[in-house]
């Protein structure tokens, strides 16, 4: 599996620390945070390929609210929802908001690794299509593309 950046968001400290450690040992650049608010701050500072997001978190922002905001900050990041409460309805809502998939806790690490690899491949393919479209646009309309870059 190619190296990629993962953000794990879960309020359960033991689960979070264990998962982050196990992913880091597999040479996956992993960051762990305990709330939706912390996740959004992390996403403003660093790009992530895959987000593992717990749906049920106490406090201000649950996973669905966090997902909505994540889409605004990093729309290409693929999000895998985790739920320990069997809330399939909430997971389906998350899928409608653009989550890649959802898994029920307790999740087996190998199952999560497969989902993360699939999510990364989807994100990578999407980014490749965007790069290809930009190259085609540059070839067809070089002046316009350069003017757009200057405006940024």
C-alpha positions in Angstrom: 0.0 0.0 0.0 1.4 3.4 -0.9 2.0 5.8 1.9 -0.8 8.2 2.5 -2.0 10.6 5.2 -4.8 9.5 7.6 -6.7 11.5 10.2 -8.4 9.4 12.9 -11.2 11.2 14.8 -12.6 9.4 17.9 -13.5 10.5 21.4 -12.5 7.1 22.9 -8.9 7.7 23.9 -7.8 4.0 24.1 -9.2 3.2 20.7 -7.7 6.4 19.2 -4.2 5.8 20.6 -4.2 2.1 19.7 -5.4 2.7 16.1 -2.9 5.6 15.5 0.0 3.5 16.9 -0.9 0.5 14.8 -1.2 2.5 11.6 2.0 4.4 12.2 3.8 1.1 12.7 2.6 0.2 9.2 4.3 3.3 7.9 1.0 5.2 7.4 1.3 8.9 8.3 -1.5 9.0 10.9 -2.8 11.9 13.1 -5.3 11.3 15.9 -7.8 13.8 17.4 -10.7 13.5 19.8 -13.3 15.8 18.4 -14.9 17.1 15.3 -13.6 20.6 16.1 -10.0 19.3 16.5 -10.4 17.5 13.2 -11.4 20.6 11.4 -8.4 22.5 12.8 -6.1 19.7 11.8 -7.5 19.7 8.3 -6.8 23.4 8.0 -3.1 22.8 8.8 -2.4 19.5 6.9 -3.8 17.7 3.9 -5.2 14.2 4.5 -6.1 11.5 2.0 -8.4 9.4 4.3 -10.3 10.3 7.4 -11.6 7.7 9.9 -14.5 9.5 11.6 -16.5 8.3 14.6 -20.1 9.2 14.1 -21.1 9.4 17.8 -19.0 11.9 19.8 -20.2 13.7 22.9 -19.9 17.4 23.0 -20.4 20.1 20.4 -20.0 18.4 17.1 -20.9 14.8 16.1 -19.4 13.0 13.1 -22.1 14.0 10.6 -21.7 17.7 11.4 -17.9 17.3 11.2 -18.3 15.5 7.8 -20.3 18.5 6.4 -17.5 20.9 7.5 -14.7 18.6 6.3 -16.2 18.6 2.8 -15.7 22.4 2.8 -12.1 22.3 3.9 -10.8 19.2 2.0 -13.5 18.1 -0.5 -11.3 15.3 -2.0 -10.4 13.6 1.3 -12.3 10.3 1.6 -14.1 9.7 4.8 -14.8 6.3 6.4 -17.4 6.5 9.1 -17.2 4.4 12.3 -20.1 3.7 14.5 -20.3 1.7 17.7 -24.0 2.2 18.1 -25.3 0.4 15.1 -26.8 3.6 13.8 -27.2 2.5 10.2 -29.6 5.4 9.5 -27.0 7.9 10.5 -24.4 6.1 8.5 -26.6 6.3 5.4 -27.0 10.0 6.0 -23.2 10.2 6.1 -23.0 8.3 2.8 -25.4 10.8 1.2 -23.1 13.6 2.4 -20.2 12.0 0.5 -18.6 9.5 3.0 -16.7 6.7 1.2 -18.2 3.9 3.4 -19.0 3.1 7.0 -17.9 0.3 9.4 -19.4 -0.9 12.7 -17.2 -1.0 15.8 -15.4 -3.0 16.9 -13.7 -3.0 13.5 -11.0 -5.4 12.6 -7.8 -3.7 11.6 -7.4 -5.7 8.4 -10.9 -4.8 7.3 -10.2 -1.1 8.0 -6.9 -1.3 6.1 -8.7 -2.7 3.0 -11.3 0.2 3.2 -8.6 2.8 3.7 -6.7 1.4 0.6 -9.9 1.5 -1.5 -10.6 5.1 -0.3 -7.1 6.2 -1.1 -7.3 4.7 -4.5 -10.6 6.5 -5.2 -9.1 9.8 -4.0 -5.9 9.3 -6.1 -8.0 8.5 -9.2 -10.1 11.6 -8.7 -6.9 13.7 -8.3 -5.5 12.2 -11.5 -8.6 13.1 -13.4 -8.4 16.7 -12.2 -4.7 16.9 -13.2 -5.5 15.5 -16.6 -8.3 18.0 -17.1 -6.0 20.9 -16.2 -3.3 19.7 -18.6 -5.9 19.4 -21.4 -7.2 22.9 -20.6 -3.6 24.3 -20.5 -2.9 22.8 -24.0 -6.2 24.1 -25.4 -6.2 27.5 -23.8 -2.8 28.3 -22.4 -3.4 32.1 -22.0 -6.6 31.6 -20.0 -5.1 29.1 -17.6 -2.1 31.3 -17.0 -4.3 34.3 -16.4 -6.4 32.3 -13.9 -3.2 31.3 -12.0 -2.1 35.0 -11.8 -5.5 35.9 -10.2 -4.9 33.4 -7.4 
